[in-house]
Amino acid sequence: MIQAIQRNITDIWSNDVSIWEHCAHNYTACPDRYASESIKLACKYAYKNATPGSTLEDEYFLFRLPIVEKRLAQGGVRLAAILNRIFNSKTRIAQS
């Protein structure tokens, strides 16, 4: 899975990396943006067609695996960008 994510970052998602890294107003991190993206995806995919008390089958997980892989990639890219901003320039952390 790690190799597939790395390959996708440099291939399929390469045009998205700069968008993932970007943080408005020269903030170090944009946690509100990251959380908002996660909430939208959770509502659209994670909770869709899942009823309380039901057993989730393999199909449920396999259908959502590409979303999980992309979110892991986004998290890795963003963490790297945040660390680069912390150690390479003077920025400020976003206020909620």
N, C-alpha and C positions, 0 to 999 in steps of 0.2 A: 504494500500500500504506500509506503514512504517513497519508493522509487516512482510510482505512478503519479503521486502528488508533485514530486519534484519535476517530473517530465511535463506535467500539465502546466506548472507555473512558467516554465520556459518555452512552452509551445502553445497549447490551446488558450491559456489564460494570460499570455504574455502582454497583450494589449490592455488588460485590466489591472495589472500590477500597480501602475502609477496612480490609478483611481483608488485602489485599496490603501496605498501608502499615504495618500493626501489627507491632510488635516487642516481645516480652515483656520484662518487667523493665526497661523504659525504656532498652533497649540502642539504640545508634545504628544498628546493622545486625544482621541475623540470617542470616549466610551459611550456617550449617548447615541451616537451614530451606529456604533457596533451593536448595541443592545436593540436599537430600533430595527436593524436588519434582521437580527435573530428572532425578534418577536413576530415580524411579518412572515418569515419562513416557517416558524413554528405553527402559526395559525393556518398557513396555506398548506403545509405538508405534514407536520408531526401530529397535529390533532385532527386532521381531516379523516373522516371515516373511522375514527377510533372511538369506540363506545366504552364508558366506564365498566370495569369488570371483565372486559373481553380479553382473550388471549391473542396477542399479536403474532402473526405467522411470519415465516421467512420472507414472503413476498413483500410484506410491509417494510421490513428492514432493507431488503435489496433495492426496492424502489427509491428509498431515501438515501442510500449510501452515497450517490454522487453529490448530494447536497452536503452531507457530512464531510466528504473529502474536500469540497470547495471551501467550506467554512474553516476547516483545519488549515488549508493553504492560506486563506485570508488572514487567519490568526498568526501564522508564522511570518508572513510578509509584514504584517502590521507590527508585530513584536520587534522584528529586525529594524523597521523604520523608526519605531519609538526609541529603541536603544541607540540607533545612529543619531537621532535628534538630541537625546540626552547627553551623549558623549562628544558630539561634534559642533553643537551650536547653543546659543542662548535662546531658549524658547520657554513658553509658560504652559502649564497644565490647564486644560479646559475647565472652566467652572460650570457646575451643573445648575 
